Every structure is written in structure tokens, then in C-alpha cells.
Amino acid sequence: MSVQPTVIAQISDLHIKANGRLSYKQVDTHAALLQVIDTLNALQPQPDVVVITGDLVDFGRPEEYQTLRETLQRLQLPFYLMAGNHDDREALRAAFPDHAYLQTGPTLNWQLSVGGVRLLALDSSVPQQPWGELDEQQLQWLDQALSAAADQPTLVMLHHPPFACGIAHMDRQRLRHPEDLEVIIARHPQVERVLCGHLHRSLHSRFAGTLACVAPGVSHQVALDLHPEGPAHFILEPPGFLLHCWQPGQGMVTHQCAIGHFSGPWPFYDSQGLID
């Protein structure tokens, strides 16, 4: 008998604004969030949990978090929040007092077990800075948490990617001192993925003996420009999210899912076989 997989949905970089304002005067991020919520609600089988890997709002304002909270009430799945460089920890905590995991400690680190998969979230945000950093206390917390469950498949999550992507203006904003994180993850082979946001593009890279995955943005994407002096531009390419599926005996498989309205699905076969 087949075993139902554990499914973790990852969405990222919502950049919610209040009062109907557009992000960068171009992007309706509220409409984009509604669209991804409707997509997630319609998925079958339903994800076990939704993780939102940072940049929840655009400028860290209380009214933006209130808009976020009201909008997320439409989501019919349990969800967990992480901070990014556009977020304000205290405003986030104040808007979600019922999310107990956000209310302890100076940084927003938390852990969760879902269907045999362990999720470890690290708060890489640095107040008033675009780049990310993990302090010694956070790194010790991660090492101890990984040591405590060495046999449990684990996702380590943080907003800022610990690797360079080749988009120059984003590489200047990545995680600082990634080698400190690399040393810890490399000695814990149960880490199936390192999950990130921030780049507004789907990217994958080997890191510390595992696979680092960056989720695309829910609304706008960072323009793909690999020139060393490329400008900081965004583009309205199709948005998306990631589904991380764990099944014993098979391991972790990550699917990239597009957000939008598409024709189909259509069959490959009819009663005569493969359709010609």
C-alpha cells in the first residue's frame, strides 16, 4: 500500500503593502497573494503546512502586517512565518500574537516536526540592512537542534541564500559568512534541503553536501542579468512556489509550481493508446 507523502509548501517574498498601494508603484502584491492562496487551497492532496520564507511585507509597517494577517485568514492550511530583510521583528510579533513560536528570543528561530520531517527556521534578517547574517547563538542553536534528531529528515530554512547566484546586486545582499553555516550543515547528513527566499527567482545550488533551493517570488521576479554591473531591476515573469515532498524510501523531491490560470489538464492517451 502506498504511503501518502509529507508535503511542505514554500512561498516567499510577499511584499504586502497596505491600503491598496502597489509595490514599487507597479506590482499588486495583495492580488498576487490572494492568487497563491487560492492555488494552495485547491491543491490535492493538500500540503501539510505552508512555510513563508520572509519578506512578508514591503516596509515592515504595522498596517502592512495587519493587511497580511487579514489576507492570510483566507488560507485553509496551517502556516508558519519567517522574517526577511523587509520585515520588522517587533511589528511582526505584534500582528501575530497567536503565533507563539514568534514570541520568544531576540531572533525569530523556530522548529517544527511535520509528518516525520523536521523544519528548522533561522532568522537571517539584520535590522535596517538588506544582507543577512547569523550570529553565534543562532549557529549553536542550529547545531544542537540537528544533533538532537540525527535520524530525522530535516529542512533548514532562512531568508538569505548562503551562495552566490551571479546576479550582482543580489549577491551583495546575500548571507554573510556562509562558511559558518556550511560547516554545521556539512556534519549533519540528515539535512535534505536548505530553503531560502530573497532572490525572487527559482534557483538551486549544492551547498554543504546538500541542495539549497530558492523559491520564486509570489508576485514579481528579479530580472535575470548576469553582467557584473547589472542594474537592480525586477520583471513581471510568472510567479510560483515550491512543494517539498518527502516519502520514506524515496526521499525528498522538490516541485516548482507556477501560479496562474492555464488550460488543461489534457490526456496523453485515449482508448486507442497514445494520442496521434
Summary of the structure (lengths in Angstrom):
residues: 276
radius of gyration: 18.7
end to end distance: 34.4
largest distance: 64.0
contacts: 896
relative contact order: 0.16
helix: 22%
strand: 27%
